[in-house]
Amino acid sequence: MNKERVAQIAEREAERHDYVTREVTEQRVLAEQRKQAEEAMKQREVERVAANQRYQEQLQLQLQVYNSWQLVPCCISNFFGKLCRINCLRSYA
């Protein structure tokens, strides 16, 4: 083989090596981006579940407070025999 042909083959091999190296690098970058996107999605899901849980706890607390009140004759409209809810501590009764 002559020197030009050897140089052409070497150049093609170098280009092929560069191409494969770029492809491998791009695949690694894409895999890392995919992994980060999955982690971000998982984190958003965890935050959504936590927010939902806090909301449910707040609703449960509000229900407990509401149920702890007692139905008593209304001090303001007692004349009309109406009933109202006041706190079970009866701070003004």
Buried (B, 14 or more C-beta within 10 A) or exposed (E): EEEEEEEEEEEEEEEEEEEEEEEEEEEEEEEEEEEEEEEEEEEEEEEEEEEEEEEEEEEEEEEEEEEEEEEBBBEEEEEEEEEEEBEEEEEEE
